[in-house]
Amino acid sequence: MIGYSVVNIKGQVTIPSEIRKKLGVDPQDKVMIMKEDDKIVIHTLPDFFSLMGSVKPKSKPEDLKKMRRQFIDYLSSRKKPGTHK
C-alpha cells in the first residue's frame, strides 16, 4: 500500500486515510515514530486500557471487607489521646 503526504511548516504529516483505516488508527490514537536506517517507521501504540489483564497479579486481590475489619480492630486497639493505660 502506498500513500503520500506533505510535511507542513510545523513539521506535521497527515497519514493517508486508506492507510489509517487499514491499520485501525483513529483520531487521538497514539503512534510511535522511529528512524530505522534511512526510513521513518510509524508504529501504533496500544491504548492503556487495552492492556488490562495482560499482566497477571502476583497474588489474589485482597478481601476488602476483611481489610476494613482489620483496620477497625487496629484503630480500636490503639490508645486514645490523653489516656494513660
C-alpha positions in Angstrom: 0.0 0.0 0.0 1.4 3.4 -1.0 0.3 6.8 0.2 1.9 10.1 0.2 1.8 13.3 2.3 3.5 16.6 2.6 5.3 17.9 5.6 3.8 21.2 6.6 5.5 24.2 8.1 5.0 22.9 11.6 6.7 19.5 10.6 3.3 17.7 10.7 2.4 14.9 8.4 -1.1 13.5 7.6 -1.3 9.7 7.3 -3.5 9.0 4.3 -7.0 7.8 5.3 -6.6 4.5 3.4 -3.6 3.6 5.5 -5.2 4.7 8.7 -8.3 2.6 8.0 -6.2 -0.4 7.1 -4.2 -0.1 10.4 -7.1 0.8 12.5 -5.7 4.2 13.5 -8.4 6.5 14.8 -8.2 10.2 15.7 -6.4 10.8 19.1 -4.7 7.4 18.9 -1.0 7.4 19.9 1.7 6.4 17.5 5.5 6.0 17.8 7.7 7.4 15.1 11.1 5.8 14.7 14.1 6.2 12.4 15.4 2.9 11.1 18.3 3.3 8.8 17.2 5.8 6.2 13.4 5.2 6.8 10.8 6.7 9.1 8.6 4.0 10.6 5.3 4.6 12.4 4.1 2.1 15.0 0.7 2.2 16.6 0.8 2.2 20.4 -1.7 0.2 22.4 -4.3 2.1 24.4 -3.6 2.0 28.2 -7.0 0.3 28.8 -6.4 -2.4 26.2 -3.5 -3.6 28.3 -5.9 -4.6 31.2 -5.4 -8.2 32.1 -2.1 -8.6 30.2 -0.1 -8.9 33.4 -1.1 -11.5 36.0 -1.1 -10.2 39.6 1.5 -11.8 41.9 -1.2 -12.5 44.5 -5.0 -12.7 44.6 -6.9 -9.4 45.2 -7.4 -8.6 48.8 -10.7 -9.1 50.6 -11.7 -5.5 51.1 -14.2 -6.3 53.9 -11.6 -8.3 55.8 -9.1 -5.4 55.4 -11.7 -2.9 56.7 -12.4 -5.1 59.7 -8.7 -5.4 60.5 -8.2 -1.7 60.2 -11.2 -1.0 62.6 -9.7 -3.6 65.0 -6.4 -1.9 64.8 -7.8 1.6 65.4 -9.9 0.3 68.4 -6.8 -1.2 70.0 -4.8 2.0 69.9 -4.5 4.2 72.9 -6.8 7.2 72.7 -5.0 10.6 73.1 -4.9 11.9 76.7 -5.4 8.5 78.3 -2.7 6.6 80.3 -3.1 2.9 80.2 
